Amino acid sequence: MENDFGKALRQTAELIDKELAELIPENNGPEKQLYEAMRYAALAGGKRLRAFLVIQSADLFSVPRIHSTRVAAAIELVHCYSLIHDDLPCMDDDDLRRGLPTVHKKFDEATAVLSGDALQSLAFEILSDPLTHPSPEVRVSLVSCLSHAIGLRGMVGGQTMDIYANSKDIDIQTITRLQQLKTGALISFACEAGAILGHASPPQRHALKAYTHDLGLAFQIADDILDIEGSAEEMGKATQKDTDAGKATFVSLMGLEDAKIHASMLADQAVTHLDIFGPKADLLRHAAAFTIERRI
């Protein structure tokens, strides 16, 4: 029987899929291929974990779902944009994503670049819309924080480190910093967004930031473990590419068993930061366990 966490995660995915389908309507005009590529990427499924974190963190402060759902959709648009660009030949050069041809394989490279760009700009259009929140201060704060999370001091900076860093020069401190930027910054924004929407107090906001700091690292270590232990069929994409390319990962630096221990420790540590919220944060606690137990 599906547990409460599994049910909530599935319901979030269904909610976000519906929201994204409305935000990116079908189009039969000259931009038809762009719309098709955006919908292809955004509606291809996925765990919607980042969206789940937005909604659950906002629920801690009784934020109306109409607001948190739009923010959750925006963060999923950014995540989809990043995956499209990551898959390009000039980046990770992947042919499959979630068991389907990547956007540049399904369409072409130019369409992939443009659809990623359009998804990113649509995310900011959503965050700045009064429908997302009536307060201009809240909307500006959301835009500012997301800009920071995905820019040169966040996701893009981390991706740059990942591309150009020499694996021989990477130690555990460097790869931790790299992944905090590349993967962790957007995960951190997910809970920060809920805190912004809910006008959280400084201690509450700090608790959520500490939670996602540990959660983001645990998530990436779990990804590195899955890249070794998972199959292409399970993952819906090629596995062991980093190993074959000689790139440094948490597993290559720590060893498989130590990496598993460290991921479990981080997940346990993440949960402790939620004590301030009591039982209202139980689904966020379950998300930490899911992060290291998932098989996709």
N, C-alpha and C positions, 0 to 999 in steps of 0.2 A: 504494500500500500504506500502511496506517495506520502512523504512526510510534509510537515508544514513548510519547511524551507524549500523543498522541491516544488511544492504547489505554488509558493509565492514567486519563485524564480520563473516558473513556466507562465504564470499569469502576467508577470512583468514583460516577458518576451512577447506574449500575445498583444498586450497593451501597446508596446512600443512598435511592433510591426504594423498595427492599425494606424498609429499616429504617423509613422514614416510614410506609409502608403498615401495618406492624405496630404502630407507636406510635400511629397514629390509625385504629383499627379501624372497620369499618362498624357502625352503630348504628341500630336500628329503634325506639328508645324516643322519649320526648317531645323529646329533644335531637337527633333525627334530622337536621334541617336544619342545625344547627350542625356536626355531624360531616361532613355532605356538603360544606359550604362549606370546612371545614378541609382535607378530602381533595382537593377541587377545586383549591384554591390550592397545597397542598404537593406534589401529584403531577402538576402541570401541566408538568413538564419543567424545562428551564433547564440552564445550563452546570454548575452545582454547583461553581463555582470556589472558593468559600469553604470548602466541605467538602473539596475537593481540597487546599487549603492546610493545613487542620487535619491531615489524614492524612499528607501528605508531610512536614510539619514534625515530627510525632510519630514518623514512621519514622526520622528522623535519630537518634533516641535509642532506637530499638528498642522503642517502646511497643507493647504488644499491640493488634492492630486492634480487638478487642472494646471497648477503651476509647476509642480515637480515633474509631471509627465513631459511637459514641453522641454524642460531643461534636460531631462533624461534622454529625450530624442535628439537634442542638440549634441550631447556628448557622444551618442552612438554615431551620428553623422561624422564627427571628427575622427572617431575610431575607424570608421569605414574608409574615410579619406586616407588615413595613415596606412591602412592595409593595401589599398590600391597602389599607392606610391611605393611602399616597401616591396611589392611584388614585381615592380618594373625591372627590365633587364639591367638598367643602370644601378639598381639597388641590389635586392636579393635574388632577382631573376627566377621567380617561381612561376610554375605553370598551373598549379592547383591551389585553391583556397576553399576550405569547407567542402571539399570533394567535387568542386566545380572548376571549370577553367577560370583563371584569373581574368580580370577585366581587359587587360591588354591582349590576352589570347582570344577572348570572346569577341572583342571589337578590334581595337588597334591601339598602338601606344599613344597617339595623339589624343584619342578619346579617353583613354585611361587618365592621362595627365589632367585634361580639362574636367572630367567628371570628379576627380579628387578635389580639384580647385573649387568646383561648384558646391560640393558637399561641405567643404570647410566654410565657405562664405555664407551658405544657407544656415549653418549652425549659429553664426554670429547674428544673422538677420533674426533668427528666432529669439536669441537671448535679449536682443535690444527691442523687441516688440512688446508694447504694453500688455498684450494678451498673456505674456509669460509672467509678468508681475506688474502691478500698478505703480510701484515705487521706482522712480528714476534712479535713486541711489542703489537700490538692489540690482537693477539691470546693469548699471555701470560697473558695479562690483563683480558681477558674474562675467561680464565681457573682459574686464581687466584680469581677473584670476585665470580665466581660460586662456587668454592671450599669453600670459606668463607660463602656463603649464605646457603649452605646445610649441613655444618659440625657442629662441637660442639658449635660454636657461632652463629648457624643459625638453620636450619630445624631440624636436629637431636637433638640438644640441647633442642629445644622447645618440641619435641616429648617426650624426656626423662622427662622433667618437667611435661608434661601432664600425663605421666604414673605414676610417683612416688609421685607427690605432693598430699598431703592430702587436700581434698576439704575444710576442716574446717580452714586450714591455708592460704587459697588463698583469697586475697583481690583484689580490682580492679586494683591496681598497678601491682600485681603479674601476674594476668591473661593477662593484657596488654603486659607485658614483654614476657610472654609465647607465646602469639599469634603473637607478632612481630617476634619472632624467628621461630615458627613452620610454620606459613602461610605467614607472611609479608616479610620475608627475600627473598624468591624466587620471589614474586611479585616485590619487590624492584629491584632485579637483572634484571628483564625483561626490565625495563626502563633504568637501568644503562648500560645494554648491548647496547641499542640503542645509548646512549651517548658515549660509548667507540668506537663503530663502526664509529660514526660521528665526532670523535675528538672534542667533545663539550668543550666549555669554562667552567671554574670552576663555574661561576654563573648559566650557563645552566644546568650543571650536578647537582648542588645543588637544583635547582628548580625541576628537575625530581625526585630526591631523596625525597624531601619534599612531592611531589605529591603522590608518592607510599607509603610513610609512612602513610599518612592519608587514602589512598585508601585501603591498606592492612588491617587496623583495621576496616574500614567500611565493607569490604568484609567478615571478620570473624564475626562481629556482625550480619550481614545479614544472614550468615550461621546459627548462633545460633537462630535467629528468625525463619528461615525456618524450623529448627529442631522441633520447637514448633507448628508452624502454617501450615507447609506443610504436605502433605500426602506421604506415601511410594510410591504411584503410580506416583505422580509428581516428587519426588526426585530420584526415581530409586534405593532407598536403604532404610534400616530401619530408622525410625525417633524416636526422643525422647529417644535415647539410653543413652545420657549423663544424662538426667533427671532421668531415671530409675536407673542409676548407682550411682546417688547422686553426680555427678561431677559438679564442679563449671563452670559456663558459664557467659558470659556478661548478658544474660537474667536473670539467677538466682541471680546475684549480683545486677543488676540495676533495674530489673523489666521490663516487656515487653514494656510498653509504653515509658519509659525512654531510653531503648535500641534503640527503633526506632528513637527517637529524636536525640540520640547521633550519630547513624549511618548517619542520614541525615545531621547533622552538620559537620561530618567528610568529607562526600562527597562534600559538599559545600566548605569546607576549602581546600580540595584537588585541586579543580578547580582554586582557587585563585593563586596557585603556578605556574600556566601555563601562567600567563599574559605576561611573558617575550617572549613567542613564538607567541603571537597574534593569528589570525584565523587559522594558520597552525595546532594548537593543538585542534581544535574543536572536532575531533573524540575521543581524549583522555578525553575531557570534558564530552562527552556523555558516555564514559566508566564509569565515576564516578557515573552518574545517574543510569546506568544499574546495577552497582554493588549492589545497595540497592533496586532496583525495580524488579530484576529477581525473577523467581519462581522456578528455578532449580539451 
